[in-house]
Amino acid sequence: MTETIPTRTTATSVDGLVEAVLAGEHGPLPSELVATSVFWIHHGTRLAGGDTTYLNQYVLVRLGGSFGGCAFEAGEIDPSICRDSSGTRLDVLLREAPRPLRIAALDAYLSEVRPHRTAGAAGEAEPVTLPTGTPEVRAKARDAAIAGLLDIEEGAEVGLIGVVNPLVAAIRERGGRPLPCDLNLRTTQWGDSVTADMHEVLDRAEAVVATGMTLSNGSFDTILDRCRSRGIPLVVYAQTGSAVARAFLGSGVTALSAEPFPFSQFSAEETVLYRYRTVDGA
């Protein structure tokens, strides 16, 4: 599959984006493409100075020269999906696979027809190089790059849906007051209470920063609609579905930190993420 840049269409929902891709509105028909490889990663991380062990599972799809990735909750799928799905037509995955694999397949497709590196070279995205170093050094640089997409006044309340401790710190360094929300954490590294109710956060926040994991658990459309209706900025930081989230720029997503595979935690060498902004911030 060759790299092409089709006419960009703005998505309004994840299911609508899938249907548009299946219809060939974003590039080649998925029925003509095959997922060469499907693979599964499970890893744990505890950063120095913290007391939280992050446990993450990812399913990834290789399509041509690109990868698509999606994090998922423990127990949703297991490694047998690699045997069962590798070599499957992409349209079959987009229609029939469990949601995490559907998102990974969609991400692989959108990454292949319009790679982040191409967008960076064209000036549509800002490449940010994360430095060689320890997990702590690289996480701090990554989360500072994400927080740098926030355009907020001092003291603004920032909803953080999907809590990573270095990002909590980075939001504070930007002058924001984090409102953390996560399904798996109860407190931040500094003892801040973490709610599991995203609606509580979405009602209060003056800006929202959400992880790509919301694509996996099905909450992304709700967050998108709420931020659109309230007219507040939505910044997405995405390893999961970085090219999927990009399709919503200008349709609720105001800025995006897109980190294609291999993700920063899987390397000690320099890697690149790509920052996108809407022209008018709306």
C-alpha positions as CSV (number, residue, x, y, z in Angstrom):
1,M,0.0,0.0,0.0
2,T,1.5,3.3,-1.1
3,E,1.4,6.4,1.0
4,T,-1.3,8.8,-0.2
5,I,-2.9,11.8,1.3
6,P,-6.6,11.7,0.5
7,T,-9.0,14.6,0.7
8,R,-9.5,15.2,4.4
9,T,-13.0,14.8,5.8
10,T,-13.9,15.7,9.4
11,A,-15.4,13.0,11.5
12,T,-18.2,13.5,14.0
13,S,-18.3,10.1,15.7
14,V,-16.1,7.0,15.8
15,D,-18.8,4.7,14.3
16,G,-19.3,7.3,11.5
17,L,-15.6,7.4,10.9
18,V,-15.5,3.6,10.5
19,E,-18.4,3.7,8.1
20,A,-16.6,6.4,6.0
21,V,-13.4,4.3,5.9
22,L,-15.3,1.2,4.9
23,A,-16.9,3.2,2.1
24,G,-13.5,4.3,0.8
25,E,-13.9,8.0,1.7
26,H,-10.5,8.2,3.3
27,G,-8.5,6.1,0.8
28,P,-8.4,2.5,-0.6
29,L,-11.2,0.2,0.3
30,P,-10.3,-1.8,3.4
31,S,-11.7,-4.9,1.7
32,E,-8.7,-4.8,-0.5
33,L,-6.2,-4.7,2.4
34,V,-4.9,-7.3,4.8
35,A,-3.6,-6.9,8.4
36,T,-0.2,-8.5,8.0
37,S,0.4,-8.9,11.7
38,V,-1.6,-8.5,14.9
39,F,0.3,-8.5,18.2
40,W,-0.4,-8.1,21.9
41,I,1.8,-6.4,24.5
42,H,1.4,-6.5,28.3
43,H,3.8,-4.4,30.4
44,G,4.1,-2.7,33.8
45,T,5.8,0.5,34.8
46,R,6.6,2.2,38.0
47,L,8.4,5.5,37.7
48,A,11.1,6.5,40.2
49,G,9.7,8.5,43.1
50,G,6.1,7.2,42.5
51,D,4.0,4.6,44.2
52,T,1.8,3.7,41.2
53,T,2.4,0.7,39.0
54,Y,0.9,1.3,35.6
55,L,-0.3,-2.0,34.0
56,N,-1.1,-1.6,30.3
57,Q,-2.2,-4.0,27.6
58,Y,-2.0,-3.1,23.9
59,V,-3.2,-4.7,20.7
60,L,-1.4,-3.6,17.6
61,V,-2.0,-4.1,13.9
62,R,0.6,-3.9,11.1
63,L,-0.6,-2.6,7.8
64,G,2.0,-1.9,5.1
65,G,4.5,0.5,6.5
66,S,2.3,1.6,9.5
67,F,1.2,0.3,12.9
68,G,-2.1,1.0,14.6
69,G,-2.4,0.6,18.4
70,C,-5.1,0.4,21.1
71,A,-4.8,0.0,24.8
72,F,-7.5,-2.1,26.5
73,E,-8.5,-3.2,30.0
74,A,-7.3,-6.5,31.4
75,G,-9.3,-9.5,30.3
76,E,-11.0,-7.8,27.3
77,I,-8.9,-9.9,24.8
78,D,-6.0,-12.3,25.1
79,P,-3.0,-13.3,23.0
80,S,-4.9,-15.8,21.0
81,I,-6.2,-12.9,19.0
82,C,-2.8,-12.6,17.3
83,R,-3.2,-16.1,15.8
84,D,-6.8,-15.6,14.9
85,S,-6.6,-12.2,13.3
86,S,-3.2,-11.9,11.6
87,G,-3.7,-12.1,7.8
88,T,-7.4,-11.0,8.1
89,R,-8.9,-8.5,5.6
90,L,-9.1,-5.1,7.2
91,D,-12.8,-4.7,6.5
92,V,-13.5,-7.8,8.5
93,L,-11.6,-6.4,11.5
94,L,-13.4,-3.1,11.2
95,R,-16.8,-4.8,11.2
96,E,-16.4,-7.8,13.4
97,A,-13.4,-7.6,15.8
98,P,-13.6,-6.7,19.5
99,R,-13.6,-2.9,19.9
100,P,-9.9,-2.6,20.9
101,L,-8.8,-4.5,17.7
102,R,-11.3,-2.5,15.6
103,I,-9.7,0.8,16.9
104,A,-6.2,-0.6,16.2
105,A,-7.2,-1.6,12.7
106,L,-8.8,1.8,12.1
107,D,-5.6,3.5,13.4
108,A,-3.4,1.4,11.2
109,Y,-5.5,2.3,8.1
110,L,-5.5,6.0,8.8
111,S,-1.8,6.0,9.7
112,E,-1.0,4.3,6.4
113,V,-3.0,6.6,4.2
114,R,-1.7,9.7,5.9
115,P,1.4,9.0,8.1
116,H,2.2,11.4,10.9
117,R,5.7,11.8,9.5
118,T,4.1,13.0,6.2
119,A,2.0,15.5,8.1
120,G,5.0,16.7,10.0
121,A,7.0,17.1,6.8
122,A,4.1,19.1,5.3
123,G,3.9,21.5,8.3
124,E,0.5,20.2,9.3
125,A,2.0,18.8,12.6
126,E,4.9,19.8,14.8
127,P,7.4,17.0,15.3
128,V,8.6,16.9,18.9
129,T,11.7,14.7,19.6
130,L,11.7,13.0,23.0
131,P,15.2,12.7,24.3
132,T,17.3,9.7,24.9
133,G,17.2,8.7,28.5
134,T,15.5,7.0,31.4
135,P,11.7,6.4,31.6
136,E,11.4,9.4,33.9
137,V,13.2,11.8,31.6
138,R,11.2,10.7,28.6
139,A,7.9,10.7,30.4
140,K,8.5,14.2,31.7
141,A,9.4,15.4,28.2
142,R,6.4,13.8,26.7
143,D,3.9,15.2,29.2
144,A,5.4,18.7,29.0
145,A,4.8,18.5,25.2
146,I,1.2,17.5,25.9
147,A,0.6,20.2,28.4
148,G,2.2,22.7,26.0
149,L,-0.9,22.3,23.9
150,L,-3.0,23.9,26.6
151,D,-3.9,27.5,26.2
152,I,-5.3,28.4,29.6
153,E,-5.4,31.2,32.1
154,E,-3.7,30.9,35.5
155,G,-5.9,28.8,37.8
156,A,-8.1,27.3,35.1
157,E,-9.6,23.9,36.0
158,V,-8.4,21.2,33.6
159,G,-10.2,17.9,33.4
160,L,-7.7,15.1,33.0
161,I,-9.4,11.9,31.8
162,G,-6.8,9.2,32.0
163,V,-4.4,10.0,34.8
164,V,-0.6,9.9,34.4
165,N,1.3,11.5,37.3
166,P,3.9,13.4,35.2
167,L,1.0,15.0,33.2
168,V,-0.7,16.1,36.4
169,A,2.6,17.9,37.3
170,A,2.9,19.3,33.8
171,I,-0.6,20.8,33.9
172,R,0.2,22.5,37.3
173,E,3.4,23.9,35.8
174,R,1.2,25.5,33.0
175,G,-0.8,27.1,35.8
176,G,-3.8,24.8,35.6
177,R,-5.7,23.1,38.4
178,P,-6.1,19.4,37.4
179,L,-9.4,17.6,37.8
180,P,-8.2,14.0,37.6
181,C,-10.5,11.2,36.4
182,D,-9.5,7.6,35.9
183,L,-11.2,4.2,36.2
184,N,-8.2,2.5,37.8
185,L,-6.6,5.1,40.1
186,R,-8.0,6.6,43.3
187,T,-5.3,9.2,44.1
188,T,-2.5,10.9,42.3
189,Q,1.1,10.6,43.4
190,W,0.5,13.8,45.5
191,G,-2.7,12.6,47.2
192,D,-5.2,14.4,44.9
193,S,-8.5,12.6,44.8
194,V,-9.2,10.9,41.5
195,T,-12.9,10.5,40.5
196,A,-14.2,7.7,38.3
197,D,-17.1,9.9,37.1
198,M,-16.1,11.7,34.0
199,H,-19.4,13.6,33.8
200,E,-18.5,15.4,37.1
201,V,-15.2,16.5,35.4
202,L,-16.8,17.4,32.1
203,D,-19.4,19.6,33.9
204,R,-16.7,21.6,35.8
205,A,-13.7,21.8,33.5
206,E,-12.6,24.9,31.5
207,A,-10.5,22.6,29.3
208,V,-10.2,18.9,29.0
209,V,-7.2,16.7,28.3
210,A,-8.2,13.1,27.5
211,T,-6.2,10.0,26.7
212,G,-6.7,8.0,23.5
213,M,-7.8,5.1,25.8
214,T,-11.2,6.8,25.7
215,L,-11.4,5.5,22.1
216,S,-11.0,1.9,23.5
217,N,-13.5,2.1,26.3
218,G,-16.2,3.9,24.2
219,S,-16.3,7.2,26.1
220,F,-14.6,9.3,23.4
221,D,-17.8,10.3,21.6
222,T,-19.4,11.4,24.9
223,I,-16.4,13.6,25.8
224,L,-16.3,15.0,22.3
225,D,-20.0,15.9,22.3
226,R,-19.8,17.5,25.8
227,C,-16.7,19.6,24.9
228,R,-18.4,20.7,21.7
229,S,-21.6,21.7,23.4
230,R,-19.8,23.6,26.1
231,G,-17.4,25.2,23.7
232,I,-14.3,24.2,25.7
233,P,-11.0,23.0,24.4
234,L,-10.3,19.3,24.1
235,V,-6.7,18.1,23.9
236,V,-6.2,14.5,23.2
237,Y,-2.9,12.7,24.0
238,A,-2.9,9.5,22.0
239,Q,-0.8,6.5,21.8
240,T,-4.0,4.6,21.4
241,G,-5.6,5.7,18.1
242,S,-3.4,8.6,17.4
243,A,-4.5,8.8,13.7
244,V,-8.1,8.1,14.7
245,A,-8.2,11.1,17.1
246,R,-6.6,13.2,14.4
247,A,-9.7,12.7,12.3
248,F,-11.7,14.8,14.8
249,L,-9.5,17.9,14.7
250,G,-11.8,20.8,14.1
251,S,-14.8,18.7,15.1
252,G,-14.5,18.9,18.9
253,V,-10.8,18.1,19.2
254,T,-8.8,21.3,19.4
255,A,-5.3,19.9,19.8
256,L,-3.6,16.5,19.6
257,S,-0.4,14.9,20.8
258,A,0.0,11.9,18.5
259,E,2.5,9.3,19.4
260,P,2.8,6.5,16.9
261,F,4.3,3.1,17.7
262,P,6.9,2.3,19.0
263,F,5.7,4.3,22.0
264,S,8.1,6.2,24.2
265,Q,8.0,3.7,27.0
266,F,9.4,1.0,24.7
267,S,12.6,2.7,23.8
268,A,15.4,4.6,25.5
269,E,16.4,6.2,22.2
270,E,15.1,9.4,20.6
271,T,11.5,9.0,19.4
272,V,9.1,11.5,17.8
273,L,5.6,12.6,18.7
274,Y,3.5,14.9,16.6
275,R,1.5,17.9,17.9
276,Y,-1.5,19.1,15.9
277,R,-3.5,22.2,16.5
278,T,-6.6,23.6,14.9
279,V,-6.0,26.9,13.2
280,D,-8.4,28.9,15.3
281,G,-8.2,26.7,18.5
282,A,-11.9,25.9,18.1
